[in-house]
């Protein structure tokens, strides 16, 4: 069986680095998570657990950041 080793991403196998679905999924999730954190850092959230309006505002803000 023919095998290779990619020095750039330290992965060996039968496919090129671009065909590594696990790496692609990880990179995609990291980009989404970093974008989420960037938007979250721009937002000031103060939540009063006893206030329904405050919790709803928090929920709406988080939904907006997540793109839902």
Secondary structure, 3 states (H helix, E strand, C coil): CCCEEECCCCEEECCCHHHCHHHHHHHHHHHHHHHHHHHHHCCCCCCCCCCHHHHHHHHHHHHHHHCC
